[in-house]
Amino acid sequence: MRFVTCFSRRDLIVGPLALGLAGSMSGSVRASAAGKSVFMVLWRGETEVEAGFRAYFDEVGVPINITIRSVDRDVSKIPSVLQEIAEVQPDLVYTWGTSVTLGIAGRDPELAEGPEDYPPMILDRPVLFTMVSQPVRSRIIESFGPTGRNVTGVSHIVPVETQVKAMLAYMPVDRIAAIYTPTESNSALAIEQLSSLGDRLDIRVDAFPVPLDSEGNPSQHALPDLIDQAADAGPQFLYLGPDSFVGEHAMYITGLANARRLPSFASTERMLASSDALYGLVAPYRKVGRFTAQKAERVLCGEDAVSDIPVEVMPEFSYQIRADVARSLKILPNLSLLDYAEIIGQ
């Protein structure tokens, strides 16, 4: 496995895997996947990840049958989905995001703290997860690499340490603010890791949880006051971590932050594309889908046991800077970044 720890055009744009091309699998082996079935369990409906997944199989000429079920951000729907999977008997179960993956693949039994601690719900067929930001810290897996059980997958988030290095490459940083949804496990884990890293690097991290309403949902109405609190703490950047609520309201959040002259760093492509964040180090969602499809192909054609297919972080990332936001805020990047950053929003 290879993390991006120093930045160059090759590291950020051209990873060690040729994701834009079909894999090296022979045609006869690949053909054995034709007609197999994939049951997709999604968090919030189809995304560009699924578009990339479908595009890969279309390009290699292998027709597969895909069933889509979305829990629409409601984990209480997972039991009925599990019942349907038992009835349909698909060749592969695909899970999107940490909450869905925990509900279906469960935690690694060796890492669970008790029998009720997210037990694996599917044991009789392969499970392939994608868009899980912290698979180790959420204890879905013990470490990156082969899992030794019926689970493999892809993480789309650049390691937090690399994200912080990306911030430091833009300009000096000694204080970061972060808002997050405390009920989203992946988001809370990312903030915990960011805070720990800040202690090590002597960077102050001020974390602001989004208050919950009377029904236990994050409150959009609390965001203006929350952004004011974050800006008053005097940070150089507002960190937008892997958080579905923050992503959904990213345009509103970054608008509030920019009005306070607080630039934002986005951790996901969706967040960067749908907001006025200044910049981010992100994995393009379609490429996440293609990388996930390559693992699905290995499972479906029987080339490898799912237990032997490694869980991996995306092998390539893109450093993207919004030129229009940089001009508006009058916060221009270090000139050396222009050698490899992708300038967007011109």
PyMOL commands that set and color helices and strands:
alter all, ss='L'
color gray80, all
select helices_A, chain A and resi 9-13+27-31+48-60+75-88+98-104+160-170+185-201+220-232+244-248+250-259+269-273+285-300+306-308+323-329+335-339
alter helices_A, ss='H'
color red, helices_A
select strands_A, chain A and resi 37-42+65-70+92-96+127-130+151-155+175-180+204-209+237-240+264-266+279-282+312-313+318-322+342-344
alter strands_A, ss='S'
color yellow, strands_A
deselect
rebuild
show_as cartoon
